[in-house]
């Protein structure tokens, strides 16, 4: 091909267009094929109409979306499209392309080419660039004459459409591949007469269905020329009914007594439980979303770097399993969040969860894992097994054990028996010696040993508890505070100096370590472990004294010597100290003051982090936390 490529200012598109679904207004990727399943149709931002393409480029995939069209030999064509994002490419396979380095608003790209002497088809493409995040495209046009005697033969109908899995809100379908004289490029899945999704493979999950309801599904194949097959033979599937099996540990049953020498908040137990339930209902309404279809629900994180993060899914699953009994739909929601987790595996260790997703629920930033999220997801699966058993749609116990083994394999450093930050850090010299104290969860490690029978988890727990004691003794003897991050874990572990990952306060008691009194404290409450009790009782004695017993005086960040590192008030810092207070029988008045503070703090719908911490602390200090 001969070609010339230019970047033009916004202008009007030409009338002729050989492309199928050029503006994505079908609401699907019909006519397009995107690598890695990373293409989707979104409602915002759009250049015109109501839909646009989003391509979630990651560290290992540039989210290339292609379409093949019939063309005439020795003929000039002009390809154009409107794009938005960093390093977005538009081009013709085997020919030329053009790109823009950075477009914060939709910008038009244009490339012209002349077909070869015997060329009768051309593949056009859009893609982002590795690690540059999601790009958007709209109003793509290929202007020129269509190919003479182009492909008019439709593919055969897909065969043996069948259901391979179902829940109360989703059905997973599979079928045998269709054939075509040129090649099948995609499949349109219909629920009745409605095209609900378009995929390039031979399976799809249809979500947002009603429970215990019959549905009829058909599939049509399509080729690059836009020819579609006859509908497949219909398959009828009835969704599962909503489970009516009651939970084994209904919220408020208080079946698991806390350790001797610990306390709960004062007042009527039923009234206190009701306050937790009321806060939970607000939390669920604010943060549990089902915006992406596919039978998914996910915990939204408006205050995080991305709309959905692994830690949020873990917190959500633990909360949902705990609140069963108070919420009759807890298991249905749990399964929908679990489906989201399972459908977003890490790109490195697929038995772990990809840490971050965008607004289209596509994994971004390489799609690798985050240890904090996986620890919580694994623990929540063990809770679910205790709560509902493992004979329903999901085998919670088997999934939990599988994830626990993956955590040990990819998120615990064998040389130190300490957690790393995610599977991406394993084997990386720069990162293997860094650990985050808020991932040091002795109660979870106990549960993992019990579930797997693997004594390595006793060693892992011991290493973390020993390091907690050493850090407190050497760097915070009067406060007991732990740093966000610890460096030099293979030699002489110590608090981070300056910024090693997130902020200049990485070596201080900041936005990660603020969870430590709660995370270590719940182990102290439930197991009575002497090391966990000692660790959080030191923190409790210091914060009670330094604030004069007034929760309003708790600041949102301290250096390890107790001086204020960041002034201001946040429930993410206030709430965890309540769990530490509950470990000390001499702190009843202080615990009650913290409880009253939490009840006077309204849920902040813009902060999933603080709200999720607050809810789990309220569960713990009312005696509703229990062991997996």
C-alpha positions in Angstrom: 0.0 0.0 0.0 1.1 3.6 -0.6 -0.1 5.9 2.2 0.1 9.3 3.8 -0.8 10.0 7.4 -1.9 13.3 9.0 -3.4 14.5 12.2 -6.2 17.0 11.4 -8.2 19.5 13.3 -11.8 18.7 14.1 -14.0 18.8 10.9 -16.9 17.1 9.3 -16.7 13.4 8.3 -17.3 12.4 4.7 -20.6 10.8 3.8 -19.4 7.4 2.5 -18.5 4.8 5.1 -17.7 1.1 4.5 -17.5 0.2 8.2 -20.1 -1.8 10.2 -21.1 -0.2 13.5 -18.8 2.8 13.0 -20.1 4.8 15.9 -20.8 1.8 18.2 -24.4 2.9 18.5 -25.6 -0.7 18.4 -24.5 -0.8 22.0 -22.2 -3.7 21.2 -18.9 -4.5 19.4 -20.8 -5.9 16.5 -18.5 -5.9 13.5 -15.4 -5.3 15.6 -12.9 -7.7 17.3 -10.8 -6.5 20.2 -7.7 -8.3 21.6 -7.8 -9.7 25.1 -11.5 -8.9 25.6 -10.3 -5.4 26.4 -12.8 -3.5 24.2 -16.2 -2.4 25.4 -18.9 0.0 24.5 -19.5 2.9 26.9 -22.0 5.7 27.3 -19.4 8.3 28.3 -17.3 10.0 27.0 -18.8 10.0 23.5 -18.1 12.3 20.6 -21.5 12.0 19.1 -24.6 9.9 19.6 -24.8 7.9 22.8 -22.0 5.3 22.5 -18.3 5.0 22.0 -15.5 2.4 22.1 -13.3 2.1 25.2 -10.1 0.1 24.9 -8.5 -0.8 28.2 -4.8 -1.0 27.2 -2.7 -2.6 29.9 1.0 -3.5 30.5 0.8 -6.6 28.2 -2.0 -5.7 25.7 -2.6 -2.6 23.7 -6.4 -3.3 23.4 -6.3 -3.5 19.5 -9.8 -3.4 17.9 -10.0 -4.4 14.2 -12.6 -4.7 11.4 -12.1 -6.2 8.0 -13.9 -4.7 5.0 -14.1 -5.5 1.3 -12.3 -3.0 -0.9 -11.4 -2.5 -4.6 -7.8 -3.0 -6.0 -5.7 0.0 -7.0 -8.1 2.4 -5.2 -7.6 5.3 -2.9 -9.3 5.2 0.5 -9.4 7.6 3.5 -9.7 6.2 7.1 -10.7 8.6 9.8 -11.8 8.4 13.4 -12.2 10.5 16.6 -10.0 9.4 19.5 -9.4 10.4 23.0 -6.5 9.3 25.4 -2.8 8.8 25.4 -1.0 7.3 22.4 -4.0 6.2 20.4 -3.4 4.7 17.0 -5.5 4.4 13.9 -4.3 2.5 10.9 -4.5 -0.2 8.3 -2.9 -3.6 8.9 0.1 -3.9 6.6 -0.1 -0.3 5.7 0.3 3.0 7.4 -1.1 4.5 10.6 -1.3 7.7 12.5 -1.5 8.5 16.2 -1.9 11.2 18.8 0.4 11.3 21.9 -2.2 12.9 24.2 -5.8 14.0 23.5 -7.8 15.1 26.5 -10.8 15.7 24.2 -11.9 13.9 21.1 -9.5 14.6 18.2 -9.8 13.5 14.6 -7.2 11.2 13.1 -7.0 10.6 9.4 -4.9 8.3 7.2 -5.1 7.8 3.5 -4.0 4.7 1.6 -4.2 3.1 -1.9 -4.9 -0.6 -2.2 -2.6 -3.0 -4.0 -3.1 -4.4 -7.5 -5.0 -7.5 -6.3 -6.2 -6.4 -2.9 -9.9 -7.1 -2.1 -10.0 -6.6 1.7 -8.4 -4.4 4.3 -8.2 -4.7 8.0 -8.4 -1.4 9.9 -7.5 -1.0 13.5 -7.5 1.2 16.6 -5.3 0.6 19.6 -3.8 2.3 22.6 -0.4 1.7 23.9 1.0 -0.5 26.7 0.5 0.9 30.2 -1.2 4.1 29.0 -4.6 3.3 30.2 -8.0 3.4 28.5 -8.5 5.1 25.2 -11.8 6.0 23.5 -12.9 6.1 19.9 -16.0 7.2 18.1 -17.3 7.9 14.6 -14.8 5.8 12.7 -15.1 6.0 8.9 -13.6 4.3 5.9 -14.4 6.4 2.8 -14.2 4.9 -0.7 -15.9 2.5 -3.0 -16.9 -0.9 -1.7 -15.3 -4.1 -3.0 -16.9 -5.4 -6.2 -18.7 -8.7 -5.7 -17.8 -8.5 -2.0 -18.5 -11.3 0.4 -22.3 -11.9 0.5 -22.2 -15.4 1.9 -23.4 -15.6 5.5 -21.8 -17.9 8.1 -23.5 -21.1 9.2 -25.6 -21.0 12.3 -23.8 -21.8 15.6 -24.4 -25.3 16.8 -25.3 -26.9 20.1 -26.1 -23.8 22.1 -26.2 -24.9 25.7 -26.1 -23.6 29.2 -22.9 -24.4 31.1 -23.7 -22.5 34.4 -26.4 -20.4 35.9 -27.2 -18.4 39.1 -30.3 -16.6 40.2 -29.3 -13.6 38.1 -27.2 -14.9 35.2 -26.8 -17.7 32.6 -23.6 -18.8 31.0 -23.9 -20.1 27.4 -21.5 -22.0 25.1 -21.9 -23.2 21.5 -20.0 -24.9 18.7 -18.2 -22.5 16.3 -19.9 -21.5 13.0 -18.1 -21.7 9.7 -17.8 -19.1 6.9 -16.3 -18.9 3.4 -14.0 -16.0 4.6 -14.1 -16.2 8.4 -16.4 -15.7 11.4 -15.6 -12.5 13.3 -18.1 -12.6 16.1 -21.3 -13.9 17.6 -24.5 -12.0 18.6 -26.3 -13.4 21.6 -30.0 -12.9 21.8 -32.4 -13.1 24.8 -35.7 -13.6 23.0 -35.5 -10.9 20.2 -33.0 -8.6 22.1 -29.3 -8.6 21.2 -27.8 -8.6 24.7 -24.1 -9.0 23.9 -21.6 -9.6 21.1 -18.5 -11.8 21.7 -15.6 -13.1 19.6 -15.4 -16.5 21.3 -17.8 -19.3 21.7 -19.2 -18.6 25.1 -20.9 -15.7 26.9 -22.5 -14.8 30.2 -25.8 -13.0 30.2 -26.6 -11.1 33.4 -29.2 -8.9 35.0 -31.8 -11.7 34.9 -34.7 -12.3 37.2 -34.5 -15.2 39.6 -36.5 -18.4 39.0 -37.5 -17.2 35.5 -37.4 -19.0 32.1 -35.5 -17.4 29.3 -34.9 -18.3 25.6 -31.5 -17.7 24.0 -30.2 -17.9 20.4 -26.9 -17.1 18.8 -26.1 -15.7 15.4 -22.6 -15.7 13.8 -21.3 -12.8 11.7 -18.4 -12.2 9.3 -16.2 -9.2 8.5 -18.6 -8.1 5.7 -21.5 -7.9 8.1 -23.3 -11.0 6.9 -25.1 -12.7 9.8 -26.2 -16.3 10.0 -29.6 -17.7 10.7 -30.3 -18.0 14.4 -29.2 -21.1 16.2 -31.7 -23.5 17.7 -33.0 -21.8 20.8 -32.1 -23.0 24.3 -34.4 -22.5 27.2 -32.9 -21.9 30.7 -34.6 -21.1 34.0 -32.5 -19.1 36.4 -32.0 -20.4 39.9 -34.4 -19.3 42.7 -33.0 -17.1 45.3 -31.6 -19.3 48.1 -33.9 -19.7 51.0 -31.4 -21.6 53.1 -30.9 -19.6 56.3 -27.4 -18.6 57.4 -25.6 -20.8 60.0 -24.3 -17.7 61.8 -27.1 -15.0 61.5 -26.0 -11.5 62.3 -26.7 -10.7 66.0 -26.6 -14.4 67.1 -23.3 -13.8 69.0 -22.5 -17.4 68.8 -18.7 -16.9 69.1 -17.7 -15.5 72.5 -14.7 -13.2 72.7 -11.6 -13.9 74.7 -11.6 -13.4 78.5 -10.5 -9.9 79.5 -12.0 -8.2 76.5 -15.1 -5.9 76.4 -17.9 -4.8 74.1 -19.7 -1.5 73.9 -22.1 -0.7 76.7 -25.9 -0.6 76.4 -28.6 -2.8 75.1 -27.2 -5.5 72.8 -30.2 -5.6 70.4 -30.2 -1.8 70.1 -26.4 -1.8 69.3 -26.9 -4.5 66.7 -29.7 -2.5 65.1 -27.3 0.5 64.7 -24.9 -1.7 62.9 -27.6 -3.0 60.6 -28.8 0.5 59.8 -25.2 1.6 58.9 -24.8 -1.6 56.8 -27.9 -0.8 54.8 -26.6 2.7 54.0 -23.2 1.2 53.1 -24.7 -1.4 50.8 -26.9 1.3 49.0 -23.9 3.6 48.5 -21.2 1.2 47.4 -22.6 -2.1 45.9 -23.0 -1.4 42.2 -24.1 -3.5 39.2 -23.3 -1.1 36.4 -21.5 -3.5 34.1 -24.0 -6.3 33.6 -22.7 -9.9 33.2 -24.4 -10.9 36.5 -21.7 -8.9 38.3 -21.9 -6.7 41.4 -18.9 -4.9 42.7 -17.9 -2.6 45.5 -17.3 0.9 44.1 -14.4 2.9 45.4 -15.0 6.5 44.5 -12.1 7.6 46.7 -9.5 5.2 45.3 -7.3 5.5 42.2 -9.8 3.4 40.2 -13.5 2.9 40.3 -13.1 -0.8 41.5 -10.2 -2.1 43.6 -9.4 -5.5 45.0 -9.4 -4.4 48.6 -13.0 -3.1 48.2 -14.2 -6.4 46.8 -12.6 -8.2 49.7 -14.1 -5.9 52.3 -17.5 -6.2 50.6 -17.4 -10.0 50.6 -16.5 -10.2 54.2 -19.2 -7.7 55.2 -21.9 -9.5 53.2 -21.0 -12.9 54.7 -21.1 -11.4 58.2 -24.4 -9.6 57.7 -26.4 -12.7 56.5 -29.5 -13.0 58.6 -29.9 -9.2 58.8 -29.9 -9.1 55.0 -32.0 -11.8 53.3 -30.2 -11.0 50.0 -26.7 -11.2 51.4 -25.8 -14.5 49.6 -27.2 -13.4 46.3 -25.1 -10.2 46.5 -22.1 -12.1 47.7 -22.3 -14.5 44.7 -22.6 -11.6 42.3 -19.5 -9.9 43.8 -17.7 -13.2 43.8 -18.5 -13.7 40.1 -17.0 -10.3 39.4 -13.8 -11.3 41.3 -13.5 -14.7 39.5 -14.1 -13.0 36.1 -11.2 -10.6 36.7 -8.2 -12.8 37.4 -4.7 -11.5 37.8 -2.6 -11.5 34.6 0.3 -13.1 36.5 -1.3 -15.6 38.9 -4.8 -16.3 37.6 -5.9 -17.7 41.0 -5.6 -14.2 42.4 -7.7 -11.1 41.6 -6.7 -8.3 39.3 -6.3 -5.3 41.6 -8.0 -2.5 39.6 -10.8 -2.0 37.1 -12.0 1.0 35.2 -15.6 2.3 34.8 -16.2 -0.3 32.1 -15.2 -3.0 34.7 -12.0 -3.8 32.6 -8.8 -4.6 34.5 -6.2 -1.9 34.1 -2.6 -1.1 35.1 -1.3 -4.5 34.0 -4.1 -6.5 35.7 -1.9 -7.9 38.4 -2.8 -8.6 42.0 -2.8 -6.7 45.3 -2.1 -8.7 48.5 -4.6 -6.9 50.7 -7.5 -7.7 48.4 -6.6 -11.4 48.0 -6.1 -11.9 51.8 -9.6 -10.5 52.4 -11.2 -12.4 49.5 -9.8 -15.7 50.7 -11.0 -15.1 54.2 -14.4 -14.1 53.0 -14.7 -17.4 51.1 -14.0 -19.3 54.3 -16.7 -17.2 56.1 -19.1 -18.0 53.3 -18.5 -21.7 53.6 -19.3 -21.5 57.3 -22.3 -19.3 56.7 -24.0 -21.1 53.8 -22.0 -24.3 53.1 -20.4 -25.0 49.7 -23.0 -27.0 47.8 -24.6 -24.1 45.9 -23.5 -22.3 42.8 -20.0 -21.9 44.2 -17.8 -24.2 46.2 -16.7 -21.5 48.6 -14.3 -23.7 50.5 -12.5 -25.0 47.4 -12.2 -21.5 46.0 -10.9 -20.2 49.3 -8.3 -22.9 49.6 -7.2 -22.4 46.0 -6.8 -18.7 46.7 -4.9 -19.3 50.0 -2.5 -21.5 48.1 -2.0 -18.8 45.5 -1.3 -16.2 48.2 1.4 -18.4 49.7 2.8 -19.0 46.2 2.8 -15.5 44.8 2.2 -13.0 47.7 4.4 -14.4 50.5 8.2 -14.1 50.1 9.6 -17.6 50.8 12.9 -16.1 52.1 11.2 -14.1 54.8 7.7 -15.6 55.2 6.4 -12.0 55.0 3.8 -10.7 52.6 4.7 -8.7 49.6 2.5 -6.1 47.8 1.2 -8.4 45.1 2.2 -11.1 42.6 3.9 -8.4 40.5 6.5 -8.0 43.2 7.5 -11.6 43.5 11.1 -12.1 42.3 11.6 -8.3 41.9 14.6 -7.3 44.0 13.4 -3.7 44.4 10.1 -4.8 45.8 10.6 -8.2 47.5 12.1 -6.4 50.5 9.1 -4.2 51.1 6.0 -5.1 53.1 2.9 -3.3 54.3 1.9 -3.7 57.9 -1.8 -3.5 57.2 -1.5 -6.8 55.4 -0.2 -8.5 58.5 -3.4 -10.3 59.6 -2.8 -12.9 62.3 -6.5 -13.9 62.4 -6.6 -14.5 58.7 -3.3 -16.6 58.9 -4.9 -18.7 61.6 -8.0 -19.3 59.4 -5.8 -20.2 56.5 -3.9 -22.8 58.5 -7.2 -24.3 59.7 -8.7 -24.4 56.2 -5.6 -25.9 54.5 -3.9 -27.8 57.3 -0.7 -26.2 56.0 1.6 -25.5 59.0 3.5 -23.0 56.9 0.8 -20.5 57.9 1.8 -20.9 61.5 5.3 -19.9 60.5 4.0 -17.0 58.5 1.9 -15.7 61.4 4.8 -16.1 63.8 7.1 -14.1 61.5 4.7 -11.2 61.2 3.9 -11.2 65.0 7.6 -11.3 65.8 8.2 -8.4 63.5 5.4 -6.3 65.0 6.9 -6.7 68.5 10.4 -5.8 67.2 9.2 -2.7 65.4 7.2 -1.5 68.4 10.2 -2.1 70.7 12.8 -0.4 68.5 10.9 2.4 66.9 7.7 3.0 68.9 8.1 1.8 72.5 5.7 4.4 73.9 3.1 4.5 71.2 3.1 1.0 69.7 2.4 2.6 66.3 3.5 0.7 63.2 4.6 2.3 59.9 2.7 2.0 56.6 5.6 0.2 55.0 8.6 -1.7 56.2 11.8 -1.9 54.2 14.9 -4.2 54.3 12.8 -7.2 55.2 15.5 -9.7 54.2 18.2 -8.1 56.4 17.3 -5.5 59.1 13.6 -4.6 58.8 12.8 -1.0 59.6 10.2 1.7 58.8 10.5 3.1 55.4 12.6 6.3 55.0 10.8 8.9 52.9 8.6 7.9 50.0 9.1 4.3 48.8 5.7 3.7 47.2 2.8 6.1 48.1 3.9 9.3 50.0 6.6 10.9 52.1 4.7 9.4 55.1 5.4 5.8 54.0 7.4 5.3 57.2 4.7 6.9 59.4 1.4 5.7 60.9 -0.6 6.9 58.0 -3.4 5.8 55.6 -2.4 2.2 55.5 -1.2 1.5 59.0 -4.3 3.3 60.4 -6.0 -0.1 60.0 -3.5 -2.0 62.2 -5.3 -1.6 65.6 -8.4 -3.1 64.0 -6.7 -5.8 62.0 -4.5 -7.0 64.9 -7.2 -6.2 67.4 -9.8 -8.6 66.0 -7.3 -11.4 66.4 -6.8 -10.4 70.0 -10.6 -10.3 70.7 -11.3 -13.7 69.1 -8.2 -15.7 69.9 -6.9 -14.0 73.1 -3.4 -14.3 71.6 -1.0 -12.7 74.0 1.2 -11.1 71.3 -1.8 -9.5 69.5 -3.2 -8.3 72.9 0.1 -6.8 73.8 0.5 -5.0 70.5 -2.9 -3.3 70.4 -3.0 -2.6 74.2 0.1 -0.5 73.8 -1.5 1.5 71.0 -4.7 1.9 73.0 -2.9 3.2 76.1 -1.1 5.8 74.1 -4.0 7.1 72.0 -6.3 7.3 75.0 -3.7 9.3 76.9 -2.6 11.6 74.1 -6.2 12.5 73.2 -7.4 13.0 76.8 -10.1 10.4 76.1 -11.7 12.5 73.4 -12.1 10.9 70.0 -12.3 14.3 68.4 -8.6 14.8 69.1 -7.5 11.8 67.0 -5.5 13.1 64.1 -5.2 11.5 60.6 -1.5 10.6 60.8 1.2 10.3 63.3 5.0 9.7 63.3 6.0 6.6 65.3 7.0 8.8 68.2 3.5 10.1 68.5 3.9 13.5 67.1 1.3 14.6 64.5 2.3 13.9 60.9 -1.0 15.0 59.3 -3.6 17.0 61.1 -7.3 16.5 60.5 -10.0 14.1 61.4 -11.0 10.9 59.5 -13.1 7.9 60.6 -10.5 5.7 59.0 -8.1 6.7 61.9 -10.8 7.0 64.6 -12.6 3.7 64.2 -9.7 1.2 64.4 -8.7 2.5 67.8 -12.1 1.3 69.1 -11.1 -2.3 68.5 -7.9 -1.7 70.4 -10.0 -0.3 73.2 -12.2 -3.4 73.3 -9.1 -5.5 74.2 -8.6 -3.6 77.5 -11.1 -4.1 80.4 -10.0 -0.7 81.8 -11.1 1.2 78.7 -14.9 0.9 78.9 -15.5 4.6 79.0 -13.0 5.2 76.2 -14.6 2.5 74.1 -18.1 3.9 74.6 -16.8 7.4 73.7 -15.5 6.0 70.4 -18.7 4.1 69.8 -20.7 7.3 70.3 -18.4 9.1 67.9 -18.9 6.5 65.2 -22.7 6.6 65.6 -22.5 10.4 65.3 -20.5 10.2 62.1 -22.7 9.9 59.0 -21.8 7.6 56.2 -19.7 9.4 53.6 -20.9 8.2 50.2 -17.7 9.5 48.6 -15.4 7.4 50.8 -15.8 3.6 50.6 -12.5 3.3 52.5 -13.4 5.0 55.7 -17.0 3.8 55.6 -16.0 0.2 55.1 -13.5 0.4 57.9 -16.1 2.0 60.2 -18.7 -0.7 59.4 -16.3 -3.6 60.1 -15.2 -1.9 63.4 -18.8 -1.5 64.4 -19.3 -5.2 63.7 -16.3 -6.1 65.9 -17.0 -4.0 68.9 -20.6 -5.1 69.2 -19.5 -8.7 69.5 -20.4 -9.7 65.9 -17.0 -10.6 64.5 -16.5 -14.3 64.3 -13.8 -16.7 63.2 -13.7 -18.5 59.8 
